[in-house]
Amino acid sequence: MPTFIPPQQRKAWKALAALPGATSHHLRDLLADTHRQAAMQISAAGITLDYSHQRVNANVMAQLLALANESHVKEQALAMFHGEAINQTENRAVLHVALRGSHVANPPWGEAISSQVAGELLRVCLFAEKVRSGALLGFHKTPITDVVNLGIGGSDLGPRMTTGLW
């Protein structure tokens, strides 16, 4: 895992900031270029991203790509998909992809994690059904009708809060 360097200290960030007037043109003027839309689209997995309506040009996009490369975005994404410990503050895997892919056969993060995720998803669904049906009672023995989720952050605290696993 490469040592973390704040983005503002990276060479590509400084090059991006040094571009003269990269976004000073009015979008209306940029859109007058008939080739802009075709040049600023990318498609993958049946989804097309059209960023032609953003105030960027080829130089800005090249420097953004350089920043992504210098920041090891691709390597970090692959490490995440393989269940590697990329969360440096907690020294553990982030497992976002496991949450969305617990049904995947032979997952790169392992069957044990997929099984654990599937079990937790089931617990969340059962809890939600108890709330919706009125079976979950509050302090005064009346059905809970409202749920407030405070965004306390953290990759681990939110799931612990909702499942009560402290």
N, C-alpha and C positions, 0 to 999 in steps of 0.2 A: 504494500500500500504506500503510495507516494506521500511525502510529508505535505500537510496542508499549507498552502500559500494563499492568503486572501486574494480574491480576484483582482482588486485594484493594484496589487503589486506584481501582477503577471505581465510579461512582455506584450502579449496580445492585447490585453486590456489597455495598456498605454498606447499601443499603436492605434487601437480603435478610437481612443479619446483624442488622438492627434490628427485624425482625418479632418481636413478642412471643410467645414460646412456640409458634412455628410448628410445631415437631415434638415438643412435649412430651406430646401425647396418646398413650395406648397404642393400638397398631394395632388391637387387639380392639375398642376403642370406635369408632375410625374406620370399621371394616368393618361396624359395626352400621347405618350409613347405607345404605339400600337403593338409593339413587341414585348412590352413589360409583363403582361399577364402570363404569356407563354413561358417567359424566362424565369418567372417567380412562382412556379408551381412545382410541387413534388407529390407523387402518388405512391402509396404502399398499402398493402392489405385492404384494398378497396376503398381507401380514404384519400381524398385529395386535399392538400393544404395549399391554399392560395394566399400568399403573403404580399401580393402586388399592391394591396391597398394600405401598406405600411410605408412610412417614410424612410425607406432604406434603398441602397443602391448596391451594385455588385461589390464595390470596395468594402462596404459595411458588412455585407454577408460573408465575404472572404475573411474578414477579421473576426467575425463572430464564430466562424468555423475554426479559425486558428485558436481562439480562446477555448472552445470546446475541446479541441485536441490537446492543448496545453494543460487543460484541467482534467484530462483523462476521463471524459464523460463516457465514452464507449466502453473502456475497460471497467469503469465502475458499474455500468449497467450490466455488463456480462457477469461480473462478480456477484451482483445482486441476484441475477437469474440463477446462479449456481449455489446460492445460499451461503456465500462467503461472508465473513464478519466485516462488513464495510462501515458499520456504525462505530466510529472510533471512540466516541464518548462512553459507550456501554460495552465496547468490544464484543459485538455480537452481530449476527445476520439481521437484516431489516425485515425480510420475509414478506414484503408487500405483495410480491408475485405469488407466494404460497397462498395468501388469503384469497386471491382471485383464481388460483389454479389448483385447489385442493383435489379436484377431480381428475387431474392430468395423470396419465399412466407413466410410470417410471420418471417421476419428477426429479430434476437435478438437485433439489434441496432435500430429497429423501422421503421415503414412504412414512417414516415416523412423524416428520413434521406435517405432512399432508393429513395423516390420521388425527393428529392433535388439532390442526386447523378445522377439519371437518367436525370434530367433537365440539369445539368452541362455537362454530357457526350454528350447530344444532342447539346448543345452550342458549345462544342469543335469540334464535327463532322461537324457542319454547318460552323464553322470558317475554318476548314481544307478544306472543299469542296470549299469555296470561294477562298482560296489561290490556290488550284489546278486548278480551272477553270479560274483563272485570273480575277475574279470579284472583288477581294479585291485590291484596289489601294493604292499605297504608297504616299509619300509627293508630288512627281512630277506628280501625276495622272497617273502613269504607274503601271501595274500589279506587285505585289510583287512576286518575283521569288525565293528568298532565305529567310530562317528563321534561325536565330541564337538563340539558347537557352543557356544562361549562367547559369550554375549550382549554383544558389545562396543559395541552401540548405533550410533547414527548412521544416517542415511538412505542412506549410500553405502558404509559400511564392511562391513556384512553381506554384500551381494552381492559385493563385491570379495573378501571372505574366502572365500566358497564357490566362486568362479570362478577365484581365483588371479590376478586382474588388478590388480596393484599397480603 
